[in-house]
């Protein structure tokens, strides 16, 4: 059985790490280069870097900042934000990313998933989905949670897998930054319906929430930001806890 992964996330806005609640009310969380280096040293399994306003502002991800982070870490590195074409993927892989995360561009142009998988391999293509619970269904959003679409979470995740996505990164906008736990019911539905790994995002507040994401939500990885950035949970401490709870993690 594959080990469950703990994945810190750097949400980048104007070159600095930020953290919000329900995708708004952002506060500064520190230097992304230093934070990335700390997490790599502390035993994180992967690092995710999301330029959260790139799509909304119609620009590309900060390539130089990606290079600086990549130079300081020794763990797999996923980068997202403002990726619209194969040239963007090539540029970020050349800058040191191991995978790219696409969200808005994939919703607008689903064939981009096919193109990335065909040119770089499915393992490079992470499809991120920001969805909000509305009217008893999960609705997908564009541009960092600003624009609703007509896509439903489970249908879109299955389509992304069929098109060649290697992983699904599901962020519950309903749970984001609230620290009351992940959207475990939705995660379990995704895990049961897909054959590719599912990364849980949105809602981590204490160590039990990570355990529940793996046990109840059947997630393959759990991503978090503020609990790591503000020192509320240490990665080593979290992995020791999960290990004692019987969850297979890399110690």
N, C-alpha and C positions, 0 to 999 in steps of 0.2 A: 504493500500500500504506500502510495506516495506521501511524503511528509506534507503537512499543512504549512502554508507560507504566511509569514507576518510581513506586511508591506506598508512602510511609512509612505505618505504622499506629501509632496511639496506642491501646494497650489501657489502659482507664481502670478503676481500682478505688479506691473511696473518694476520688474526686476527683484522684487523681494517676496518672501514667503508670507502668505496671509491665511487666515482661517475665518470662515463666516458661519452663520447659523441659517439653515434653510436657503443657502445660496446667496444671502445678503448679509449686511452688517459686518464687513470684513475688518479684522484687526491684524496688525503686524505680528509675525511670528518668527522673524529672524532671517539671517543670511542663508540662502539656499545651498551655497557651496559648503559652508561650515556644517549645516544641518545634515546634508547628504553624507559628508565624511563621518560625522558622529554615528549616524545610523548604520553605515557600513561597518564601522569599528565595533558597534554594539551587538552585531549579529543579526541584523535584519536580513531577510531572505532576498528581497528585491527592493528597488526604489522606483516610485512613480513620480514623474515631474509633469505637471499640467499647467500650461500657460492659459489661465482660465478666461482671459479677456481677448485672446488672439482672434478667435472666430468673430466675436461681437464687434471688435474693432477693425476687422478685415485686414489683419496683418499676419505675418509669419511668426513662428516661435523664435525666441532669441537664441540663435545658434551659438553665439559665443558663450552664453551662460551655460548651455548644455555641455559644451566642451569643458568648461571649468569644473562642472559637477562630475562629469565622466572621469576626469583626470584624478579625482580624489576618492573614487569608490572602487570596490572590487566585487560588486554584486550585480546581477542583471538589472538593467536600467531601461525603463519604459518612459517615452516622452510623448506628450500630446498637446494639442492646441494649434489651430490654424493650419492643419495639414489638409490640403485640398487636391493634391496631385502626386504622381510618382516622384517627381523631382524633389518634393518636400521630404518624402520618405528617404530618398537617397542622401539628401543633405544631412538629415538627422542621424542616420546610421553612420555616415562618415564622421559626424561630430562625436560619436561615442555611444549613441543609443543602441540597445540590443533589440528593442521592440518599439513600435509606434502605437499610440492609442488614437483612434479616430471616433468622432461622435457626430457633430453637426454635419460634416462633409459626407459621412456615410448615409445619414438620413436623407440628405439632399440628392446624393448620387450613389445609390447602393452598389453600383458596378465598381466603385473604387475598391471595395472589399475584394472582389474577384481579381482586380488588377494587382493589388498589393500581394495577395496570396500567390498569384501566378508568377510575379516577378521576383519576389523576395522570400516566399514561403509562408505558409499559414502561421508558423511560430512567431513571425514578426508582427502579425496583425492582431491587435487587441481592439475589439469594438466596445467602446464605453457607452453606456446607456444611462442617461439621467431620466428618472421617471418619478412621477408624483401620483399618489393614490387619490383618485377622483371618481366619484360616482361608482364606487365598488370595483374600479378597474385602475390599472397602472398605465398612465398616459406618458409617452415619451416627449422630451423637450429638447429644443435646439438652443445654441448660443449660451451655454452655461446656465441653463434653466430659465431662460427668458421667454422663449417662444414655444407654445404648445404645438404639437403635431397631431395628425390623425392616427399615428402608429401606437399600437398597444405593446407593452413590454414583452410578453411571451411570444407573440407572433413575430415581432421584430428580432428578438434574440435568435429564434429558430431560423429566420431568413438569413441573418448574419452568419450563423454556423453553416448553413447550406451554401453560402457564397464563398466560404473559405476562411472565416475568422478562426483564429487559434484559441482565443479566450474571450469571455464576456466579463466586462467590469461593470457591475450594476450598482449605481448609486441611488439610494432612496432619498429623493429630495424631502420627503415627509420626515425622514429621520435625521437628515444631515445636521451635524453640530448640536443636536438636542441631547445626545448622550444617554438615551434610554434603551439602547440596544439596536441591533440591526433588524432589517425587514425579513425575519427568518422564514415566514410562511412563503413569501414570494421567492426567496432564495431557494428553498426546498423545491418549489415548483420548477424553477429554472434548472436546478441540478438534475431533477428527475426527467426532464424533457430534452436535455442537451447531452451531447457526448464530449463536449470540450469543457475545460475548467471554467468555473465561475468564481469571480473575485467579489467578495462582499464589501460594500462601501456605504458609509453613512450611518452614524448612530453609536459608535463605540464610546463608552463612558467609563467602564470598569472591566477588569479582566474576565469576569463571568460572561460579558457580552461576546468576547472572542470565542470562548468555549461554546456558547450557544450558537454562534454563527456556523461553527464546524459540526456540532452535534445535531442541532435542530434545523439549521439552514443548509446543512450538507455542503457548505462552501469549500472550495479548494484552497482559497486564500482569503485573508481578512486585511483590508486596507484601513488605515486610520491616519489622522493628522493631528488634531489639537492635543489629544491625550499624550502623544509623543513630544510634540513641539514644546509644550508647556510643562514637561517633566512630571505629568500626573501618573504615567505608567512607564517603567523602563522595559526595554525590549528583552533583556536577559531575565528580568524578574517575571515578565509575562510568559516567556518560554518555559521557565521552571514551573510556573503554575500550571500551564497547559500539559506539560509532561506528567505532572503529578495527577492531573485529571484524566490521564490515559490517552491523551491525544498525541499522535505521532508528529513531533516537530524536531527540527535540526537544532540540537543544543550546541 
